[in-house]
Amino acid sequence: MARHRYTIATDMGGTFTDLVLEDRTTGRVHIVKSPTVLDDPIRGILDTVDLAAAEIGVDRRELLAGTETFVHGTTRALNAILTGTTARTAFLTTRGHPDVLLFREGGRVDPFDFTRRYPDPLVPRALTWEVVERVGADGAVVTPLDEAALVTQLQEVVAAGGEAIAVCLLWSIANPVHELRIGELIEQHAPGIPYTLSHRLNPIVREYRRACSTVLDASLKPLMTQYLDAMTRRLSEEGLAGRLLIVTSGGGVMDSAAVAAAPVHVIGSGPAMAPIAGRDVVDRTTGHQTVLVADTGGTSYDVGVVRDGDVSSTREAWLGAPHLSHMTGLPAIDIKSVGAGGGSIAAVGAGGLLTVGPRSAGARPGPVCYGQGGTEPTVTDAAVVLGYLDPEYFLGGRVTLDVAGAERAIEEKIATPLGFTTLQAAAAIMALATEHMVRAIEDTTVAQGIDPAEAVLVAGGGAGGFNATDIASRLRCSAAVIPDTGSVLSAAGAAISDLSSDFAAACPATTQDFDFARVSAVTDGLVERARRFVASTGVATELADVRLFADARYPHQVWEVEVPLTTLRIASDADVDALADAFHKMHEKLFAISDPASDVEVVGWRVRASCRTRTTPLGQVEGGPARPRTHRTRRVYFTGHGLVDATVRAQDDIAPGEVVEGPAIVETPVTVVVVDPAATATRASTGALVLRRNGDHR
């Protein structure tokens, strides 16, 4: 009997922990969801492993023993930052620059709005130490490092209860000699305290962003090291002998040891994978190159964009509201989030207006219909009242929903204050949630010059199928695609993601007078580091891709653009011309304007190494436990139609190419897809459902 080889990918959200299990021997895929255990998240992960094991008829230990790769996405780092539970971190910076974290990059969103508090720095002045040293922009030592004074400062850090140290000197990216020496002195005089050196982590010119990433990284090291050590130990004790990989905010995965050494890379871990999965499914289903990927979780609605086949990334990843929070300082998949998920709370304000979100019922107590003590109505409660969800088949029948409780909460908290019927109030909650989601997508697409009418919408997440048709219709998208892994979209993306790592260096250059020798020395070093990384992964060379990028701009521009290059070395005038041409085209694509007659400045270089962990797409999802076919229709409320009899179909029972006319509900054990009366759903050969409004067959 052949030994089974498994891949497991998990995504731990604020409400549910999702899991994708792939049997690499047979190609079969299984998906499960289980409530996140907030006080012991690793137990929540093991709960999902148990569910997956039961579905394929083995026990936990047997499943983990046969697992070659275990991929994990988590919001633990981000949650720690947002809740202020990171380590007490000391900040060491060049003398004369103690306020880099306070001044940021200057300016406010609205300079005359004094109702919004200016963000506190990531590290207060009381934990900031000015180091006597100075390196010039050319790398020359202007003021030698005062080691005796530094030793005294490190003693003060220890006395102040410092639990981590972030070191960001002004021009360490030009010459790291002082940062390296500080690292040595920390190990001697503050042993055991983790630290981060900025030139190793994020060697970019922008001091505020480099300082942010350095502080965040250092502050996360104690927490994430403990978390990852505990996960590795507990999974190992349960039988896992395979590789543990962690999802990064850049859209790839890294070994858990590498993440523990640089945990800032996992701040946006969970949501980053949804666009990866969405791009893969649409590429195999409709072939569209522009894709709007939405992932509806319990707390938030996360939106990413695939443009011309490439997942959009950003250099300005914020920890909260743009310009009112702090940057991570590192490139990341561009995800925009609004507080409109399945657990978003609906309420009527003092002015008599309905609101939905951003407050969420979370995993505990959760929506009222969960029967866990929740009292405030949510989007999920509205879905139950409208008839979208079968109360006897939630999570495959593992949970029975309290319909009466949901109706009572919506009637008391929403319908009565507004003078609506309970069904009208539930429909209003869903409509307002839809409006928030549409606005989030519009804000994202307009900012990038994308016309949603030329795109398809991928609706993921457990609640993604509630209003996918409405959202796609409002945006004039040609279709909405619901992958068969849609309810666990981020976990599905994690299962197919690449092992990747970036290597960067600051090395200014200009196309007018290009310094070939200096730039080649820098880029050759980055390429060599990338190739060493590839060799360390154990992935076959033919499955690896090493690419060079230039961070370039027009002279006197404030911000630079990342430009992918077709060569790993700028060795000739033709290479310089190709770089300039690529920059002009990228600038035109992003900003609808370019200046081909202008010179181009390069401020930094980046080499990205990506190693494919698979050569085949993720297989189709196997159906869950068979359910009795006693109810083929269900009363469902649609605005403008009232209560109607909607056909109920199990997704597994829909043949490839078959068209399901609305009104209909398509069920799986972990989600439902609502097909409006004026829409159709077609099962694609990939297993995905393609929703279209009648008459729209683009």
C-alpha positions as CSV (number, residue, x, y, z in Angstrom):
1,M,0.0,0.0,0.0
2,A,1.4,3.4,-1.1
3,R,2.4,5.7,1.7
4,H,0.4,8.9,1.6
5,R,2.2,12.3,1.4
6,Y,0.3,15.3,2.7
7,T,0.5,19.0,2.5
8,I,-1.4,21.0,5.2
9,A,-1.9,24.8,5.0
10,T,-3.6,26.7,7.8
11,D,-4.8,30.3,8.2
12,M,-5.6,31.4,11.7
13,G,-8.0,34.3,11.7
14,G,-9.8,36.2,14.5
15,T,-12.9,34.1,14.2
16,F,-12.1,30.8,12.4
17,T,-9.0,28.8,11.7
18,D,-9.0,27.4,8.2
19,L,-7.2,24.3,6.9
20,V,-6.5,22.9,3.5
21,L,-5.3,19.3,3.3
22,E,-3.9,17.9,0.1
23,D,-3.0,14.3,-0.4
24,R,-0.1,14.6,-2.8
25,T,-0.3,10.9,-3.6
26,T,-3.9,11.0,-4.9
27,G,-4.4,14.7,-5.6
28,R,-7.5,14.9,-3.4
29,V,-8.1,18.1,-1.4
30,H,-10.1,18.5,1.8
31,I,-11.0,21.8,3.6
32,V,-12.2,22.3,7.1
33,K,-12.9,25.3,9.4
34,S,-13.0,25.4,13.2
35,P,-13.4,28.3,15.7
36,T,-10.1,30.0,16.6
37,V,-9.1,29.3,20.2
38,L,-7.9,32.8,21.2
39,D,-6.3,31.8,24.5
40,D,-4.5,28.8,22.9
41,P,-4.2,29.3,19.1
42,I,-2.1,26.2,18.6
43,R,-4.9,24.1,20.1
44,G,-7.2,25.7,17.6
45,I,-4.9,24.6,14.8
46,L,-4.8,21.0,16.2
47,D,-8.6,21.1,16.3
48,T,-8.7,21.7,12.6
49,V,-6.1,18.9,12.0
50,D,-8.4,16.5,14.0
51,L,-11.3,17.5,11.7
52,A,-9.2,16.9,8.6
53,A,-7.9,13.6,9.9
54,A,-11.4,12.4,10.7
55,E,-12.6,13.4,7.1
56,I,-10.0,11.1,5.5
57,G,-10.3,8.3,8.1
58,V,-7.0,8.6,10.0
59,D,-6.0,9.9,13.4
60,R,-4.1,13.1,14.1
61,R,-0.7,11.4,14.6
62,E,-1.0,9.4,11.4
63,L,-1.9,12.5,9.4
64,L,0.9,14.6,10.8
65,A,3.4,11.8,10.4
66,G,2.6,11.7,6.7
67,T,2.7,15.5,6.3
68,E,5.8,16.7,4.3
69,T,5.0,20.4,4.5
70,F,2.9,22.2,7.1
71,V,2.3,25.9,6.1
72,H,0.9,28.3,8.6
73,G,-0.5,31.8,8.2
74,T,-1.3,33.8,11.3
75,T,-2.3,37.3,12.5
76,R,-0.6,36.8,15.8
77,A,2.2,39.3,15.1
78,L,-0.3,42.0,13.9
79,N,-2.6,41.4,16.8
80,A,0.3,41.8,19.3
81,I,1.2,45.2,17.7
82,L,-2.4,46.4,17.7
83,T,-3.0,45.4,21.3
84,G,0.3,46.6,22.6
85,T,1.5,43.2,23.8
86,T,4.9,43.3,22.1
87,A,8.2,43.4,24.0
88,R,9.4,46.6,25.8
89,T,11.8,47.8,23.1
90,A,14.7,50.2,23.3
91,F,15.6,52.3,20.3
92,L,19.3,53.2,19.6
93,T,19.8,55.8,17.0
94,T,22.5,58.3,15.9
95,R,23.0,61.3,18.2
96,G,20.8,64.2,17.1
97,H,18.1,62.1,15.6
98,P,16.0,60.8,18.5
99,D,12.7,61.9,16.9
100,V,12.8,60.0,13.7
101,L,9.9,57.8,14.9
102,L,7.9,60.9,16.1
103,F,8.4,63.2,13.1
104,R,7.8,60.2,10.7
105,E,7.7,61.5,7.1
106,G,6.0,64.8,8.0
107,G,2.5,66.1,7.4
108,R,-1.0,65.1,8.4
109,V,-4.0,63.9,6.4
110,D,-5.8,67.0,7.3
111,P,-3.6,69.7,9.0
112,F,-6.7,71.5,10.4
113,D,-8.4,68.5,11.9
114,F,-7.4,68.5,15.5
115,T,-9.9,65.8,16.6
116,R,-7.5,63.1,15.4
117,R,-4.6,62.5,17.7
118,Y,-1.2,62.5,16.1
119,P,0.2,58.9,16.5
120,D,2.5,58.2,19.4
121,P,5.9,57.0,18.3
122,L,6.5,53.2,18.3
123,V,9.1,53.8,21.0
124,P,8.8,56.6,23.6
125,R,11.6,59.1,24.3
126,A,12.2,57.4,27.6
127,L,13.4,54.2,25.8
128,T,15.3,56.1,23.1
129,W,19.1,56.4,23.4
130,E,21.3,58.6,21.2
131,V,24.5,56.9,20.2
132,V,27.6,59.0,19.8
133,E,28.7,58.1,16.2
134,R,28.3,59.4,12.7
135,V,28.9,57.8,9.3
136,G,28.5,60.0,6.2
137,A,26.4,59.4,3.2
138,D,29.5,58.2,1.3
139,G,30.2,55.6,4.0
140,A,33.2,57.5,5.6
141,V,33.3,57.5,9.4
142,V,32.8,61.1,10.5
143,T,32.5,60.5,14.2
144,P,33.9,57.2,15.7
145,L,31.6,55.1,17.8
146,D,32.0,56.0,21.5
147,E,32.1,52.4,22.9
148,A,32.4,53.4,26.5
149,A,29.4,55.6,26.3
150,L,27.5,52.9,24.5
151,V,28.3,50.3,27.2
152,T,26.8,52.7,29.8
153,Q,23.7,53.1,27.6
154,L,23.3,49.4,27.3
155,Q,23.4,49.1,31.1
156,E,20.7,51.7,31.3
157,V,18.6,49.7,28.8
158,V,18.8,46.6,31.0
159,A,18.0,48.7,34.1
160,A,14.9,50.2,32.3
161,G,13.6,46.7,31.7
162,G,14.3,46.5,28.0
163,E,13.2,43.3,26.5
164,A,14.4,43.9,22.9
165,I,16.7,46.4,21.2
166,A,16.3,48.1,17.8
167,V,19.4,49.7,16.3
168,C,19.0,52.1,13.4
169,L,21.9,54.4,12.7
170,L,21.6,57.2,10.1
171,W,23.9,56.0,7.4
172,S,24.5,52.4,8.3
173,I,23.2,51.4,4.9
174,A,26.3,53.1,3.4
175,N,28.7,51.6,6.0
176,P,27.4,49.2,8.7
177,V,30.6,49.2,10.8
178,H,29.1,50.9,13.8
179,E,25.8,48.9,13.8
180,L,27.9,45.7,13.6
181,R,30.0,46.7,16.6
182,I,26.9,47.7,18.5
183,G,25.5,44.2,17.9
184,E,28.7,42.7,19.4
185,L,28.5,45.0,22.4
186,I,24.8,44.1,23.0
187,E,25.8,40.4,23.1
188,Q,28.5,41.2,25.7
189,H,26.7,43.7,27.9
190,A,23.0,42.8,27.5
191,P,23.2,39.1,26.9
192,G,20.0,37.3,26.1
193,I,18.2,40.5,24.9
194,P,17.2,40.0,21.2
195,Y,18.2,42.8,18.9
196,T,17.7,43.9,15.3
197,L,20.2,45.9,13.1
198,S,18.6,48.0,10.5
199,H,21.2,47.5,7.7
200,R,20.6,43.7,7.9
201,L,16.9,43.8,8.0
202,N,15.9,46.7,5.6
203,P,18.8,48.5,3.9
204,I,16.8,51.4,2.4
205,V,17.4,55.1,2.3
206,R,14.2,56.2,4.0
207,E,15.2,56.4,7.6
208,Y,11.7,56.5,9.1
209,R,10.6,53.4,7.3
210,R,13.9,51.6,8.1
211,A,13.5,52.6,11.8
212,C,9.9,51.4,11.9
213,S,10.7,48.0,10.4
214,T,13.6,47.6,12.8
215,V,11.6,48.5,15.9
216,L,8.7,46.3,14.9
217,D,11.0,43.4,14.2
218,A,12.9,43.6,17.5
219,S,9.6,44.1,19.5
220,L,8.2,40.9,18.0
221,K,11.2,38.6,18.5
222,P,10.4,37.4,22.0
223,L,6.7,36.8,21.3
224,M,7.1,35.1,17.9
225,T,10.1,33.1,18.9
226,Q,8.1,31.7,21.8
227,Y,5.1,31.1,19.6
228,L,7.0,29.4,16.8
229,D,9.0,27.3,19.3
230,A,5.8,26.2,21.0
231,M,4.2,25.4,17.6
232,T,7.2,23.4,16.4
233,R,7.4,21.5,19.7
234,R,3.7,20.7,19.9
235,L,3.4,19.7,16.2
236,S,6.5,17.5,16.6
237,E,5.1,15.9,19.7
238,E,1.9,15.1,17.8
239,G,4.0,13.4,15.0
240,L,4.9,16.1,12.5
241,A,8.3,15.3,11.0
242,G,8.0,17.5,7.9
243,R,8.9,21.1,7.2
244,L,7.1,23.9,9.0
245,L,6.7,27.0,6.8
246,I,5.2,30.4,7.8
247,V,3.4,32.7,5.4
248,T,4.9,36.2,4.9
249,S,3.2,39.5,4.1
250,G,5.1,39.5,0.8
251,G,3.1,36.6,-0.6
252,G,5.6,33.8,0.0
253,V,6.6,31.4,2.7
254,M,9.7,31.1,4.9
255,D,11.0,28.4,7.2
256,S,9.9,29.0,10.8
257,A,13.5,29.5,12.0
258,A,14.0,32.3,9.4
259,V,10.7,33.9,10.6
260,A,11.8,33.8,14.2
261,A,15.0,35.6,13.2
262,A,13.0,38.3,11.3
263,P,9.3,38.2,12.5
264,V,8.4,41.6,10.9
265,H,7.9,39.7,7.7
266,V,4.8,38.0,9.0
267,I,2.8,41.1,10.1
268,G,0.4,40.7,7.2
269,S,0.7,37.0,7.1
270,G,-2.9,35.8,6.7
271,P,-4.6,38.1,4.1
272,A,-1.5,38.1,1.8
273,M,-2.3,34.7,0.4
274,A,-5.8,35.3,-0.9
275,P,-4.7,37.1,-4.1
276,I,-2.2,34.3,-4.8
277,A,-5.1,31.7,-4.7
278,G,-7.5,34.0,-6.6
279,R,-5.0,34.6,-9.4
280,D,-4.4,30.8,-9.7
281,V,-8.1,29.9,-9.9
282,V,-9.1,32.6,-12.3
283,D,-6.1,31.9,-14.6
284,R,-7.4,28.3,-14.9
285,T,-11.1,29.2,-14.9
286,T,-11.7,32.3,-17.1
287,G,-8.3,33.4,-18.1
288,H,-8.8,37.0,-17.0
289,Q,-5.6,38.9,-16.2
290,T,-7.2,41.5,-14.0
291,V,-8.8,40.1,-10.9
292,L,-10.3,41.7,-7.8
293,V,-9.8,39.3,-4.9
294,A,-12.0,39.8,-1.8
295,D,-11.7,37.6,1.3
296,T,-14.6,38.0,3.7
297,G,-13.6,36.9,7.2
298,G,-15.4,37.1,10.5
299,T,-14.0,40.5,11.3
300,S,-12.8,42.2,8.1
301,Y,-13.2,42.3,4.3
302,D,-9.8,42.2,2.7
303,V,-9.3,43.3,-0.9
304,G,-6.3,42.6,-3.2
305,V,-5.8,43.2,-6.9
306,V,-4.2,41.1,-9.6
307,R,-3.2,43.4,-12.6
308,D,-1.9,42.0,-15.8
309,G,-1.3,38.7,-14.0
310,D,0.8,40.2,-11.3
311,V,-0.4,40.6,-7.7
312,S,-0.2,44.2,-6.6
313,S,2.3,45.0,-3.9
314,T,3.0,48.2,-1.9
315,R,5.9,49.9,-0.2
316,E,3.4,51.6,2.2
317,A,1.9,48.9,4.3
318,W,0.2,50.5,7.3
319,L,-0.6,48.9,10.6
320,G,-3.9,50.8,10.7
321,A,-5.5,53.7,8.9
322,P,-3.1,55.3,6.4
323,H,-1.1,58.2,7.7
324,L,-2.8,57.8,11.1
325,S,-0.8,54.7,12.1
326,H,2.7,53.4,11.4
327,M,4.3,51.7,8.4
328,T,5.9,48.3,8.4
329,G,8.6,49.8,6.2
330,L,8.9,46.6,4.0
331,P,7.3,45.6,0.7
332,A,4.1,43.6,1.1
333,I,1.1,42.4,-0.9
334,D,-1.2,45.4,-1.2
335,I,-4.3,44.5,0.9
336,K,-7.0,47.0,1.8
337,S,-9.3,46.1,4.7
338,V,-12.6,47.4,6.0
339,G,-14.5,46.2,9.1
340,A,-17.2,44.3,7.2
341,G,-17.1,40.6,7.8
342,G,-19.5,37.9,8.9
343,G,-19.1,38.9,12.5
344,S,-19.5,42.7,12.0
345,I,-22.0,44.1,14.4
346,A,-25.1,46.0,13.2
347,A,-26.5,48.8,15.3
348,V,-28.8,51.9,15.1
349,G,-27.0,55.0,16.2
350,A,-28.4,58.0,18.1
351,G,-29.3,59.7,14.9
352,G,-31.4,56.8,13.7
353,L,-28.9,55.6,11.1
354,L,-28.0,51.9,10.6
355,T,-24.3,51.0,10.9
356,V,-22.5,47.8,10.2
357,G,-19.0,47.3,11.6
358,P,-16.2,48.0,12.2
359,R,-16.9,46.4,15.6
360,S,-17.0,42.6,15.4
361,A,-18.4,39.8,17.6
362,G,-15.2,37.8,16.9
363,A,-14.9,34.2,17.8
364,R,-16.2,34.7,21.3
365,P,-19.1,35.4,21.8
366,G,-19.6,35.5,18.1
367,P,-22.9,36.2,16.3
368,V,-26.1,35.7,18.3
369,C,-27.0,32.6,16.2
370,Y,-23.9,30.8,17.4
371,G,-25.6,30.5,20.8
372,Q,-22.4,31.4,22.7
373,G,-23.8,34.4,24.6
374,G,-23.7,37.0,21.8
375,T,-26.4,39.6,22.0
376,E,-25.7,42.1,19.2
377,P,-26.9,41.2,15.7
378,T,-24.3,40.6,13.0
379,V,-24.1,40.1,9.2
380,T,-24.1,36.3,9.9
381,D,-27.3,36.7,11.9
382,A,-28.9,38.6,9.0
383,A,-27.9,35.7,6.6
384,V,-29.6,33.2,8.9
385,V,-32.8,35.3,9.1
386,L,-32.8,35.8,5.3
387,G,-32.6,32.1,4.8
388,Y,-29.1,31.9,3.3
389,L,-27.9,29.5,5.9
390,D,-29.4,26.1,6.8
391,P,-29.3,26.2,10.7
392,E,-29.0,22.4,10.8
393,Y,-26.0,22.3,8.4
394,F,-23.6,25.0,9.6
395,L,-20.0,23.8,9.5
396,G,-21.3,20.5,8.0
397,G,-23.8,20.0,10.8
398,R,-21.3,20.4,13.6
399,V,-23.1,23.5,14.9
400,T,-26.9,24.1,15.1
401,L,-27.7,27.8,14.6
402,D,-30.2,29.6,16.8
403,V,-32.5,31.2,14.3
404,A,-35.0,32.5,16.9
405,G,-32.2,34.2,18.8
406,A,-30.9,35.9,15.6
407,E,-34.5,37.0,14.7
408,R,-35.1,38.4,18.2
409,A,-31.8,40.4,18.2
410,I,-32.4,41.9,14.8
411,E,-36.1,42.7,15.7
412,E,-35.2,44.4,19.0
413,K,-31.9,46.1,18.0
414,I,-32.6,47.0,14.3
415,A,-36.2,46.5,13.1
416,T,-38.1,48.2,15.9
417,P,-35.9,51.3,16.0
418,L,-36.1,51.7,12.2
419,G,-39.8,50.7,11.8
420,F,-38.9,47.8,9.6
421,T,-40.0,44.2,9.6
422,T,-37.4,41.7,10.8
423,L,-36.7,40.5,7.2
424,Q,-36.4,44.1,5.9
425,A,-34.0,44.9,8.7
426,A,-31.9,41.8,7.9
427,A,-31.8,42.8,4.2
428,A,-30.8,46.3,5.2
429,I,-27.9,44.9,7.2
430,M,-26.7,42.8,4.3
431,A,-27.2,45.8,1.9
432,L,-25.1,48.1,4.0
433,A,-22.3,45.5,4.4
434,T,-22.4,45.1,0.6
435,E,-22.0,48.9,0.3
436,H,-18.9,48.9,2.5
437,M,-17.4,46.1,0.5
438,V,-18.1,47.8,-2.9
439,R,-16.6,51.1,-1.6
440,A,-13.5,49.2,-0.4
441,I,-13.0,47.7,-3.9
442,E,-13.7,51.0,-5.7
443,D,-11.1,52.8,-3.5
444,T,-8.5,50.1,-4.3
445,T,-9.2,49.9,-8.1
446,V,-9.5,53.7,-8.7
447,A,-6.2,54.3,-6.9
448,Q,-4.5,52.0,-9.4
449,G,-6.4,53.1,-12.5
450,I,-8.3,49.9,-12.9
451,D,-11.8,49.6,-14.4
452,P,-13.7,46.9,-12.5
453,A,-15.8,46.3,-15.6
454,E,-12.7,44.7,-17.2
455,A,-12.1,42.4,-14.2
456,V,-13.6,39.4,-12.5
457,L,-14.3,39.3,-8.8
458,V,-13.1,36.4,-6.7
459,A,-15.2,36.1,-3.6
460,G,-13.5,34.2,-0.8
461,G,-14.0,33.6,2.8
462,G,-16.8,31.8,4.7
463,A,-19.2,34.7,4.1
464,G,-18.0,35.5,0.6
465,G,-20.9,33.9,-1.2
466,F,-23.6,35.8,0.6
467,N,-23.5,38.9,-1.6
468,A,-21.0,38.1,-4.4
469,T,-23.5,38.6,-7.2
470,D,-24.6,42.0,-5.8
471,I,-21.0,43.2,-5.4
472,A,-20.0,42.0,-8.9
473,S,-23.1,43.7,-10.4
474,R,-22.5,47.0,-8.6
475,L,-18.9,47.0,-9.9
476,R,-20.0,45.9,-13.4
477,C,-17.6,43.0,-13.2
478,S,-18.0,40.4,-16.0
479,A,-18.5,37.7,-13.4
480,A,-17.9,36.6,-9.8
481,V,-15.8,33.5,-9.3
482,I,-16.2,31.4,-6.1
483,P,-13.4,28.9,-5.9
484,D,-14.1,25.5,-4.4
485,T,-11.5,26.5,-1.8
486,G,-13.2,29.9,-1.5
487,S,-14.2,29.6,2.1
488,V,-10.5,29.0,3.0
489,L,-9.0,31.2,0.3
490,S,-5.9,32.3,2.2
491,A,-5.1,28.8,3.3
492,A,-5.4,27.6,-0.3
493,G,-3.0,30.4,-1.3
494,A,-0.6,29.3,1.3
495,A,-0.7,25.7,0.0
496,I,0.6,26.8,-3.5
497,S,2.9,29.7,-2.5
498,D,6.6,29.8,-3.2
499,L,9.5,29.8,-0.7
500,S,10.9,33.2,-1.2
501,S,13.3,35.8,0.2
502,D,14.4,39.3,-0.7
503,F,17.9,40.7,-0.6
504,A,18.4,44.5,-0.9
505,A,21.0,47.1,-0.8
506,A,21.2,50.9,-1.2
507,C,23.4,51.9,-4.1
508,P,22.6,55.2,-5.9
509,A,23.1,55.3,-9.6
510,T,21.9,57.4,-12.6
511,T,21.4,56.5,-16.2
512,Q,23.3,59.6,-17.2
513,D,26.6,58.5,-15.7
514,F,26.2,54.9,-14.7
515,D,28.9,53.5,-12.4
516,F,29.0,49.9,-13.8
517,A,31.7,48.6,-11.4
518,R,30.1,49.9,-8.2
519,V,26.6,48.7,-9.1
520,S,27.8,45.3,-10.3
521,A,29.7,44.7,-7.1
522,V,26.5,45.3,-5.2
523,T,24.1,43.4,-7.4
524,D,26.5,40.5,-7.8
525,G,26.6,40.2,-4.0
526,L,22.8,40.2,-3.8
527,V,22.6,37.6,-6.5
528,E,25.1,35.4,-4.7
529,R,23.1,35.7,-1.4
530,A,19.9,34.8,-3.3
531,R,21.6,31.7,-4.8
532,R,22.8,30.6,-1.4
533,F,19.2,30.9,-0.2
534,V,18.0,28.8,-3.1
535,A,20.6,26.1,-2.3
536,S,19.5,26.1,1.4
537,T,15.9,25.4,0.5
538,G,16.5,22.0,-1.0
539,V,14.4,22.9,-4.0
540,A,15.6,21.8,-7.5
541,T,17.4,24.6,-9.3
542,E,15.0,24.4,-12.3
543,L,12.2,25.3,-9.9
544,A,13.9,28.5,-8.7
545,D,13.7,32.0,-10.0
546,V,16.1,34.8,-9.2
547,R,15.2,38.3,-10.4
548,L,16.7,41.7,-10.1
549,F,14.7,44.8,-9.4
550,A,15.7,48.5,-9.3
551,D,14.1,51.1,-7.1
552,A,14.0,54.0,-9.5
553,R,12.6,57.5,-10.0
554,Y,12.8,60.6,-12.1
555,P,15.3,63.2,-10.8
556,H,13.9,65.2,-7.9
557,Q,10.9,62.9,-7.4
558,V,10.1,62.0,-3.8
559,W,9.0,58.4,-4.3
560,E,10.6,55.6,-6.3
561,V,9.1,52.7,-8.3
562,E,10.1,49.1,-8.2
563,V,11.1,48.0,-11.7
564,P,11.6,44.4,-12.6
565,L,14.7,43.8,-14.9
566,T,15.4,41.1,-17.4
567,T,19.0,40.6,-16.4
568,L,20.8,39.9,-13.2
569,R,23.7,42.4,-14.0
570,I,23.8,45.8,-15.5
571,A,26.9,45.3,-17.7
572,S,26.5,47.5,-20.8
573,D,25.0,50.6,-22.1
574,A,22.2,48.4,-23.6
575,D,21.4,47.2,-20.2
576,V,21.1,50.7,-18.9
577,D,18.8,51.7,-21.8
578,A,16.7,48.6,-21.0
579,L,16.5,49.7,-17.4
580,A,15.4,53.2,-18.3
581,D,12.8,51.9,-20.8
582,A,11.4,49.5,-18.2
583,F,11.1,52.3,-15.7
584,H,9.3,54.6,-18.2
585,K,6.8,51.9,-19.0
586,M,6.2,51.1,-15.3
587,H,5.7,54.8,-14.5
588,E,3.2,55.1,-17.4
589,K,1.4,52.0,-16.1
590,L,1.1,53.3,-12.6
591,F,0.6,57.0,-13.1
592,A,-0.6,57.3,-16.7
593,I,2.4,59.6,-17.5
594,S,6.0,59.2,-18.4
595,D,9.0,61.2,-19.5
596,P,11.2,59.1,-21.8
597,A,13.6,62.0,-22.4
598,S,14.4,62.3,-18.7
599,D,17.2,60.5,-16.9
600,V,16.4,57.9,-14.4
601,E,17.8,57.7,-10.9
602,V,18.2,54.4,-9.0
603,V,18.3,54.6,-5.2
604,G,18.4,50.9,-4.4
605,W,18.6,47.3,-5.7
606,R,16.7,44.2,-4.7
607,V,17.1,40.6,-5.7
608,R,14.1,38.3,-5.1
609,A,14.6,34.5,-5.0
610,S,11.5,32.4,-5.4
611,C,11.4,28.6,-5.2
612,R,8.3,26.7,-6.4
613,T,7.3,24.0,-4.0
614,R,5.0,22.3,-6.5
615,T,4.7,21.9,-10.3
616,T,0.9,21.1,-10.4
617,P,-2.1,23.2,-9.4
618,L,-4.1,22.5,-6.2
619,G,-6.6,19.7,-6.9
620,Q,-10.3,19.9,-6.6
621,V,-12.0,19.8,-3.2
622,E,-13.5,16.5,-2.1
623,G,-17.0,16.7,-0.8
624,G,-17.6,16.5,2.9
625,P,-19.9,14.0,4.7
626,A,-23.0,13.3,2.6
627,R,-26.1,15.0,4.0
628,P,-29.7,13.9,3.7
629,R,-31.4,15.2,0.5
630,T,-34.7,15.9,2.2
631,H,-35.0,19.6,1.5
632,R,-34.5,20.7,-2.2
633,T,-35.9,24.2,-1.7
634,R,-35.7,26.8,1.0
635,R,-37.6,30.0,1.6
636,V,-35.1,32.9,1.0
637,Y,-35.7,36.6,1.2
638,F,-34.5,38.8,-1.7
639,T,-35.0,42.6,-1.8
640,G,-37.5,43.4,-4.5
641,H,-38.8,39.8,-4.6
642,G,-39.7,39.1,-1.0
643,L,-39.7,35.5,0.2
644,V,-39.3,33.0,-2.6
645,D,-38.6,29.3,-3.0
646,A,-34.9,29.0,-3.8
647,T,-33.5,25.8,-5.2
648,V,-30.9,24.2,-2.8
649,R,-28.0,22.4,-4.4
650,A,-24.9,20.7,-3.0
651,Q,-21.9,22.0,-4.9
652,D,-20.6,18.5,-5.4
653,D,-23.9,17.6,-7.2
654,I,-23.4,20.2,-9.9
655,A,-21.8,18.8,-13.0
656,P,-19.0,20.8,-14.8
657,G,-20.7,23.0,-17.3
658,E,-24.1,22.8,-15.6
659,V,-26.0,26.1,-15.2
660,V,-28.0,26.7,-12.0
661,E,-30.7,29.3,-12.4
662,G,-31.4,31.7,-9.6
663,P,-32.9,32.0,-7.1
664,A,-30.8,29.2,-5.6
665,I,-28.5,28.4,-2.8
666,V,-25.4,26.3,-3.4
667,E,-24.1,24.6,-0.3
668,T,-20.9,23.1,0.9
669,P,-20.2,21.9,4.5
670,V,-18.3,25.2,5.2
671,T,-20.1,27.9,3.2
672,V,-23.0,28.8,1.0
673,V,-23.3,30.7,-2.3
674,V,-26.4,32.8,-2.9
675,V,-27.5,32.9,-6.5
676,D,-29.9,35.9,-6.9
677,P,-33.2,35.6,-8.9
678,A,-31.7,37.4,-11.9
679,A,-28.4,35.4,-11.9
680,T,-26.9,32.1,-12.8
681,A,-24.2,29.9,-11.4
682,T,-22.1,27.7,-13.7
683,R,-19.7,25.0,-12.3
684,A,-16.4,25.3,-14.1
685,S,-14.0,22.4,-14.8
686,T,-11.8,23.7,-12.0
687,G,-14.6,23.2,-9.5
688,A,-15.2,26.9,-9.1
689,L,-18.7,28.5,-9.4
690,V,-19.0,31.3,-12.0
691,L,-21.8,33.7,-11.1
692,R,-23.2,36.1,-13.8
693,R,-26.2,38.3,-14.0
694,N,-28.6,37.2,-16.7
695,G,-27.6,38.6,-20.1
696,D,-24.0,39.2,-19.1
697,H,-21.7,36.6,-20.7
698,R,-18.5,38.5,-21.0
